[in-house]
Amino acid sequence: MKLYSTNNKNLRVPFREAVFNSLPADKGLYMPELIPQLDPLFIKDIQQYSLQDIAFHVANALIGDDIPEDDLKAIIDEAINFEAPVKFLNEETAVLELFHGPSYAFKDFGARFMSRVMGYFSEKNEKTLDVLVATSGDTGGAVALGFLGVEGTRVTILYPKGKVSKVQEEQLTTNGQNIRALEVDGTFDDCQALVKLAFNDPTLAEELRLTSANSINIARLIPQTFYYFWAYAQLKAQGVKDVVFSVPSGNFGNIGAGLLAYKMGLPVKHFVAGTNVNDTVPRFLQSGTYEPKPSIQTLANAMDVGNPSNWVRIQDLFSNNLEELREIISSYTYDDEETKAAMDELYAKYKYIACPHTAIAYLASNAYKAAKPGEYASVFLSTAHPCKFPDAINEEVFLKIELPKGAKDSAGKTKLATNLAVSYSDFKAYLLKNLNSN
């Protein structure tokens, strides 16, 4: 597998280099040199395969000889060891639940796969691998639990102070060992900017072996394609022919993975991107002008992104052709009041308890269905367990949630976090000062 930079298509690097470097020096994002087309017979019979079988088939097509088949199977069997069921709410609307992993968020797919791939490629006696990650909510917990105890790695998580939920904060600040948390007095965009600056700092490059666990890393993007193929397999087994996926979208890695699956041959009728009031992409699709804005805090905090990093990948997939993008993606924006109303509606109509991100995907699904009626399954993605959002969900409904065991175990543990101003010099000083710490 060779990859190029979205800023330089003449660049070619192997998969291993892209995984560890995360970002090309020219500040683009890595993309596959060739997007493989899956065998139509595989798609035709996809309902016969397990999630792990599908994941192997897709990953092997993308990664090729960079990881031998037996090793790749072992990585997938260890990393993707939980379910992702499709559940119908009515005859034409279903939810794809992606919160059955250890951190109760869809990001477990990417974080667990990536950590195993990095472990596989790491050689003994190499310098400690420093994994930097900015989180607006769920990424931090998934990465913390994905890398916890992985030999030869040290994870530093930057999260915006006061802008993640209690359960999310517990997942990323109570682990210890090789997991460190920095509580940044700013926004997710500030955290992400600090991480990007670190990757382009020659002094840090000499002292540290840096990589990223954000969705900018190609090893996060690949496994997120798995559940789109798996969802289609479940739908096909139930006789569904056409599907529209509605995806809660913040940094646009999730829907980017779906579009990569589409380019590989997954039959998808349309994609819908639901956003909160951080509406940079919806405005772009309407106007054709890309105008990032500072992020605004909302109930759907994992989507509080004003300048989505992965949008450049999506544009690259479609050769920056705005009309083609508009043909395959629709986008809708919702504020907190609309999000609350959607959570209430889901419970009142279906007894389904949803997190705010899921509720936005549900609203966007309904909006597209109203605009484009037809015979297709509208599948909205549930990206996080509702237990993570006690302040967003109606208290009476929240009390009906059965907490996963992991959430019970982390509650009340000592918070291990270091305060940090939005200052690159302070962040750099922290990394250099703690060279030999866990």
C-alpha positions as CSV (number, residue, x, y, z in Angstrom):
1,M,0.0,0.0,0.0
2,K,1.5,3.3,-1.1
3,L,0.0,6.6,0.1
4,Y,0.4,10.2,-1.1
5,S,-0.2,13.6,0.5
6,T,-3.4,15.5,-0.3
7,N,-1.0,18.4,-0.8
8,N,1.4,16.5,-3.1
9,K,0.2,13.6,-5.2
10,N,3.8,12.9,-6.4
11,L,4.7,11.9,-2.8
12,R,4.7,8.1,-2.2
13,V,5.3,6.5,1.2
14,P,4.6,2.9,2.5
15,F,1.8,2.2,4.9
16,R,4.1,1.8,7.9
17,E,5.6,5.2,7.4
18,A,2.2,6.8,7.0
19,V,1.0,5.1,10.2
20,F,3.9,6.4,12.3
21,N,4.3,9.8,10.7
22,S,0.5,10.5,10.7
23,L,0.9,13.8,8.9
24,P,3.1,14.5,5.8
25,A,5.6,17.3,6.3
26,D,3.6,19.4,3.8
27,K,0.7,19.4,6.3
28,G,-1.6,17.4,4.0
29,L,-3.2,14.1,4.9
30,Y,-2.2,10.7,3.6
31,M,-4.5,9.0,1.1
32,P,-4.2,5.6,-0.7
33,E,-2.4,5.8,-4.1
34,L,-5.1,3.4,-5.5
35,I,-8.5,2.7,-4.1
36,P,-9.1,-1.0,-4.7
37,Q,-12.4,-2.2,-6.1
38,L,-13.8,-5.1,-4.1
39,D,-14.9,-8.2,-6.0
40,P,-18.6,-7.8,-7.0
41,L,-19.2,-11.4,-6.0
42,F,-18.0,-10.6,-2.5
43,I,-20.5,-7.7,-2.3
44,K,-23.2,-10.0,-3.7
45,D,-22.7,-12.6,-1.0
46,I,-21.6,-10.3,1.8
47,Q,-24.5,-11.3,4.1
48,Q,-22.7,-14.7,4.4
49,Y,-19.7,-13.3,6.2
50,S,-19.0,-12.3,9.8
51,L,-17.9,-8.8,10.8
52,Q,-14.4,-10.1,11.3
53,D,-14.4,-11.8,7.9
54,I,-15.6,-8.6,6.2
55,A,-13.0,-6.5,8.1
56,F,-10.2,-8.7,7.0
57,H,-11.4,-8.7,3.4
58,V,-11.6,-4.9,3.3
59,A,-8.4,-4.2,5.2
60,N,-6.4,-6.8,3.1
61,A,-7.6,-5.1,-0.1
62,L,-6.3,-1.7,1.1
63,I,-3.2,-2.7,3.0
64,G,-2.0,-5.5,0.7
65,D,1.4,-7.1,1.4
66,D,2.3,-4.5,4.0
67,I,0.9,-6.9,6.6
68,P,0.8,-10.7,5.8
69,E,-2.7,-12.2,5.8
70,D,-2.2,-14.3,8.9
71,D,-0.9,-11.4,10.9
72,L,-3.7,-9.1,9.7
73,K,-6.3,-11.7,10.7
74,A,-4.8,-11.8,14.2
75,I,-4.9,-8.0,14.5
76,I,-8.5,-7.8,13.4
77,D,-9.6,-10.7,15.6
78,E,-8.1,-9.0,18.6
79,A,-9.1,-5.5,17.8
80,I,-12.6,-5.9,16.5
81,N,-14.0,-8.3,19.2
82,F,-17.4,-6.6,19.8
83,E,-20.6,-6.2,17.8
84,A,-22.2,-3.4,15.7
85,P,-25.8,-4.4,15.3
86,V,-28.4,-2.8,13.0
87,K,-31.7,-2.3,14.8
88,F,-34.9,-1.3,13.0
89,L,-37.1,1.3,14.7
90,N,-39.8,1.0,12.0
91,E,-40.0,-0.6,8.5
92,E,-37.8,2.0,6.8
93,T,-35.7,3.5,9.6
94,A,-32.9,1.7,11.4
95,V,-30.0,2.6,13.8
96,L,-26.5,1.2,13.5
97,E,-25.2,0.9,17.0
98,L,-21.4,1.5,17.2
99,F,-21.0,1.8,21.0
100,H,-20.5,-1.8,22.0
101,G,-16.7,-1.6,22.4
102,P,-14.7,-0.9,25.6
103,S,-15.1,2.9,25.5
104,Y,-18.8,2.8,24.3
105,A,-18.0,4.8,21.2
106,F,-17.5,4.1,17.5
107,K,-14.0,5.3,17.8
108,D,-13.1,1.9,19.4
109,F,-12.9,0.5,15.8
110,G,-10.2,2.9,14.8
111,A,-8.3,3.2,18.1
112,R,-8.0,-0.5,18.7
113,F,-7.0,-1.4,15.2
114,M,-4.5,1.4,15.0
115,S,-2.9,0.5,18.4
116,R,-2.4,-3.1,17.2
117,V,-1.0,-2.1,13.9
118,M,1.5,0.3,15.6
119,G,2.4,-2.5,18.0
120,Y,2.9,-4.9,15.1
121,F,5.2,-2.5,13.2
122,S,7.2,-1.4,16.2
123,E,10.6,-3.0,16.7
124,K,12.1,-4.0,20.0
125,N,14.6,-1.5,21.4
126,E,13.1,1.4,19.4
127,K,12.6,4.7,21.1
128,T,9.2,5.0,22.9
129,L,6.4,5.8,20.5
130,D,4.7,9.1,21.7
131,V,1.1,9.1,20.6
132,L,-0.5,12.6,20.6
133,V,-4.2,12.9,20.4
134,A,-6.7,15.8,20.6
135,T,-10.2,15.0,21.6
136,S,-13.6,16.7,21.7
137,G,-15.1,13.8,23.7
138,D,-15.0,10.2,22.6
139,T,-11.6,9.9,20.8
140,G,-9.7,10.3,24.1
141,G,-11.4,7.4,25.8
142,A,-11.1,5.1,22.9
143,V,-7.4,5.9,22.4
144,A,-6.7,5.6,26.1
145,L,-8.3,2.2,26.4
146,G,-7.0,1.1,23.0
147,F,-3.3,1.8,24.0
148,L,-3.5,1.2,27.7
149,G,-0.6,-1.1,28.6
150,V,0.7,-1.4,25.0
151,E,4.4,-1.9,25.4
152,G,6.7,0.8,23.9
153,T,3.9,3.5,23.7
154,R,3.1,6.6,25.6
155,V,-0.1,8.5,25.0
156,T,-0.7,12.2,25.6
157,I,-4.4,13.2,25.3
158,L,-5.3,16.9,25.0
159,Y,-9.0,17.7,25.8
160,P,-10.8,21.1,26.3
161,K,-11.5,21.9,29.9
162,G,-15.2,21.8,30.8
163,K,-16.2,20.7,27.4
164,V,-16.4,16.9,27.8
165,S,-18.9,14.9,29.8
166,K,-18.0,13.4,33.2
167,V,-17.9,9.8,31.9
168,Q,-15.8,10.9,28.9
169,E,-13.3,12.7,31.2
170,E,-13.1,9.7,33.5
171,Q,-12.2,7.4,30.6
172,L,-9.3,9.5,29.6
173,T,-8.0,10.8,33.0
174,T,-8.2,7.8,35.3
175,N,-5.9,5.2,33.6
176,G,-2.4,6.1,34.6
177,Q,0.3,3.8,33.3
178,N,1.3,4.9,29.8
179,I,-1.7,7.3,29.4
180,R,-1.4,11.0,30.2
181,A,-4.1,13.7,30.0
182,L,-3.7,17.4,29.5
183,E,-6.7,19.6,30.4
184,V,-6.5,22.5,27.9
185,D,-8.1,25.8,28.8
186,G,-9.6,26.2,25.3
187,T,-11.5,24.5,22.6
188,F,-11.1,21.3,20.6
189,D,-9.7,23.3,17.7
190,D,-7.1,24.7,20.1
191,C,-6.1,21.2,21.2
192,Q,-5.9,20.0,17.6
193,A,-3.8,23.0,16.6
194,L,-1.3,22.2,19.3
195,V,-1.0,18.6,18.2
196,K,-0.4,19.7,14.5
197,L,2.3,22.2,15.6
198,A,4.1,19.5,17.5
199,F,4.3,17.3,14.4
200,N,6.0,20.1,12.4
201,D,8.5,21.0,15.1
202,P,12.0,19.9,14.2
203,T,13.2,20.0,17.8
204,L,10.5,17.5,18.9
205,A,11.2,15.4,15.9
206,E,14.8,14.9,17.1
207,E,13.8,14.2,20.7
208,L,10.6,12.2,20.3
209,R,9.2,9.5,18.1
210,L,5.8,11.2,17.5
211,T,2.6,9.9,15.9
212,S,-1.0,10.8,16.1
213,A,-4.1,8.8,17.1
214,N,-6.6,11.3,15.7
215,S,-8.6,10.5,12.7
216,I,-6.0,12.2,10.6
217,N,-4.1,8.9,10.9
218,I,-4.8,6.6,8.0
219,A,-4.8,3.6,10.4
220,R,-7.9,5.1,12.1
221,L,-9.7,5.7,8.8
222,I,-9.4,2.1,7.4
223,P,-11.2,0.2,10.2
224,Q,-14.0,2.7,10.2
225,T,-15.0,1.4,6.8
226,F,-15.6,-2.0,8.3
227,Y,-18.9,-1.2,9.9
228,Y,-20.4,0.3,6.8
229,F,-19.8,-3.0,5.0
230,W,-21.1,-4.9,8.0
231,A,-24.2,-2.8,8.2
232,Y,-24.9,-3.4,4.5
233,A,-24.4,-7.2,5.1
234,Q,-27.0,-7.1,7.9
235,L,-29.5,-5.1,5.8
236,K,-29.0,-7.4,2.7
237,A,-29.7,-10.4,4.9
238,Q,-33.1,-8.8,5.6
239,G,-33.9,-8.1,2.0
240,V,-33.0,-4.4,1.9
241,K,-31.8,-3.3,-1.5
242,D,-31.0,0.4,-1.1
243,V,-29.6,2.2,1.9
244,V,-28.9,5.8,2.9
245,F,-26.5,6.4,5.8
246,S,-27.0,9.3,8.1
247,V,-23.8,10.2,10.0
248,P,-23.3,12.5,12.9
249,S,-20.3,14.6,11.7
250,G,-17.8,16.7,13.5
251,N,-14.2,16.2,12.2
252,F,-15.7,14.2,9.2
253,G,-13.6,11.1,9.7
254,N,-16.6,8.9,10.2
255,I,-18.5,9.9,7.0
256,G,-15.1,10.0,5.3
257,A,-14.7,6.3,6.0
258,G,-18.2,5.6,4.6
259,L,-17.3,7.5,1.4
260,L,-14.1,5.5,1.1
261,A,-16.2,2.3,1.4
262,Y,-18.5,3.7,-1.3
263,K,-15.5,4.3,-3.6
264,M,-14.4,0.6,-2.9
265,G,-17.7,-0.6,-4.3
266,L,-20.1,-0.6,-1.3
267,P,-23.6,0.0,-2.8
268,V,-24.8,3.2,-1.0
269,K,-27.6,5.3,-2.4
270,H,-26.6,8.5,-0.5
271,F,-24.9,9.8,2.6
272,V,-26.3,12.4,5.0
273,A,-24.0,14.5,7.3
274,G,-25.8,15.7,10.4
275,T,-24.0,18.5,12.2
276,N,-24.6,20.7,15.2
277,V,-24.2,24.5,14.9
278,N,-20.6,24.0,13.9
279,D,-21.7,24.0,10.3
280,T,-18.6,24.7,8.2
281,V,-19.3,21.8,5.8
282,P,-23.0,22.4,5.3
283,R,-22.3,26.0,4.5
284,F,-19.6,24.9,2.0
285,L,-22.0,22.5,0.3
286,Q,-24.5,25.3,-0.1
287,S,-22.2,28.2,-1.1
288,G,-19.0,26.5,-2.5
289,T,-16.9,28.7,-0.1
290,Y,-15.0,26.9,2.7
291,E,-15.0,29.3,5.7
292,P,-14.0,27.6,9.0
293,K,-15.1,29.4,12.2
294,P,-14.1,29.0,15.9
295,S,-15.9,26.0,17.3
296,I,-19.0,26.5,19.5
297,Q,-19.7,24.3,22.5
298,T,-22.9,22.2,22.2
299,L,-24.6,19.1,23.8
300,A,-23.0,17.0,21.0
301,N,-19.5,17.8,22.1
302,A,-17.7,15.3,20.0
303,M,-18.9,17.3,17.0
304,D,-17.7,20.7,18.3
305,V,-15.3,21.2,15.4
306,G,-15.0,24.4,13.5
307,N,-12.4,23.3,11.0
308,P,-12.9,19.6,10.2
309,S,-9.5,18.0,9.4
310,N,-10.9,15.1,7.4
311,W,-12.9,17.2,4.9
312,V,-9.8,17.6,2.8
313,R,-9.8,13.8,2.4
314,I,-13.4,13.8,1.3
315,Q,-12.7,16.5,-1.3
316,D,-9.7,14.5,-2.5
317,L,-11.8,11.4,-2.9
318,F,-14.0,13.3,-5.3
319,S,-11.2,15.3,-7.0
320,N,-12.5,18.5,-5.4
321,N,-15.6,18.3,-7.6
322,L,-18.3,20.2,-5.7
323,E,-21.1,18.9,-7.9
324,E,-20.1,15.3,-7.4
325,L,-20.0,15.9,-3.6
326,R,-23.4,17.4,-3.7
327,E,-24.7,14.4,-5.5
328,I,-23.6,11.9,-2.9
329,I,-23.7,14.0,0.3
330,S,-26.5,16.1,1.8
331,S,-26.1,17.9,5.1
332,Y,-28.3,19.4,7.8
333,T,-27.6,21.4,10.9
334,Y,-29.3,21.4,14.3
335,D,-29.1,23.4,17.5
336,D,-29.3,22.1,21.0
337,E,-33.0,22.6,21.4
338,E,-33.7,20.6,18.3
339,T,-31.3,17.9,19.5
340,K,-33.1,17.7,22.9
341,A,-36.4,17.4,21.1
342,A,-35.1,14.6,18.9
343,M,-33.8,12.6,22.0
344,D,-37.3,13.0,23.6
345,E,-39.0,11.9,20.4
346,L,-36.8,8.8,20.0
347,Y,-37.8,7.7,23.5
348,A,-41.4,8.6,23.2
349,K,-42.0,6.9,19.8
350,Y,-39.5,4.0,20.1
351,K,-38.4,3.7,23.7
352,Y,-34.9,4.3,22.3
353,I,-32.4,6.3,24.4
354,A,-29.9,8.1,22.2
355,C,-27.0,10.4,22.8
356,P,-27.1,13.9,21.3
357,H,-24.9,12.9,18.3
358,T,-27.2,10.0,17.5
359,A,-30.2,12.3,17.8
360,I,-28.7,14.7,15.2
361,A,-28.1,11.8,12.8
362,Y,-31.8,10.8,13.4
363,L,-33.0,14.3,12.6
364,A,-30.8,14.5,9.4
365,S,-32.1,11.1,8.4
366,N,-35.7,12.3,8.7
367,A,-34.9,15.5,6.9
368,Y,-33.4,13.7,3.9
369,K,-36.3,11.2,3.9
370,A,-38.8,14.1,3.7
371,A,-36.8,15.8,0.9
372,K,-36.2,12.6,-1.0
373,P,-38.9,10.1,-0.3
374,G,-38.5,6.6,-1.8
375,E,-38.1,2.9,-1.0
376,Y,-34.8,2.6,0.9
377,A,-33.6,1.9,4.4
378,S,-32.5,5.0,6.2
379,V,-29.8,4.0,8.7
380,F,-28.6,6.6,11.2
381,L,-25.4,5.9,13.1
382,S,-25.4,5.8,16.9
383,T,-21.9,6.7,17.7
384,A,-21.8,6.8,21.5
385,H,-23.6,5.1,24.5
386,P,-26.1,7.5,26.1
387,C,-24.5,7.0,29.5
388,K,-21.8,9.4,28.5
389,F,-24.2,12.4,28.4
390,P,-26.1,12.8,31.7
391,D,-26.3,16.6,31.3
392,A,-27.9,16.3,27.8
393,I,-30.5,13.7,28.3
394,N,-33.8,14.2,30.2
395,E,-33.2,13.1,33.8
396,E,-36.1,10.8,34.0
397,V,-35.0,9.0,30.8
398,F,-31.4,8.9,31.8
399,L,-32.2,7.0,35.0
400,K,-33.5,4.2,32.8
401,I,-30.1,3.7,31.2
402,E,-28.2,0.6,32.4
403,L,-24.6,1.6,32.9
404,P,-22.0,-0.6,31.2
405,K,-19.6,-2.3,33.6
406,G,-16.7,-0.2,32.5
407,A,-18.5,3.0,33.3
408,K,-19.2,1.8,36.8
409,D,-15.6,0.8,37.3
410,S,-14.1,4.2,36.3
411,A,-16.6,6.3,38.3
412,G,-14.9,7.8,41.4
413,K,-11.3,7.0,40.4
414,T,-8.7,9.6,41.0
415,K,-8.4,12.2,38.2
416,L,-4.9,12.3,36.7
417,A,-4.7,15.4,34.5
418,T,-2.3,18.3,34.0
419,N,-3.7,21.8,33.3
420,L,-2.4,23.5,30.2
421,A,-3.0,27.0,28.7
422,V,-3.5,27.4,25.0
423,S,0.2,27.9,24.5
424,Y,2.4,25.9,22.2
425,S,5.6,26.8,24.1
426,D,4.0,25.4,27.3
427,F,2.9,22.2,25.5
428,K,6.4,21.7,24.0
429,A,8.0,22.3,27.3
430,Y,5.7,19.7,28.9
431,L,6.7,17.1,26.3
432,L,10.4,17.8,26.6
433,K,10.3,17.9,30.4
434,N,8.5,14.5,30.7
435,L,10.7,12.6,28.2
436,N,11.3,9.7,30.6
437,S,7.9,9.6,32.3
438,N,4.9,7.3,31.5
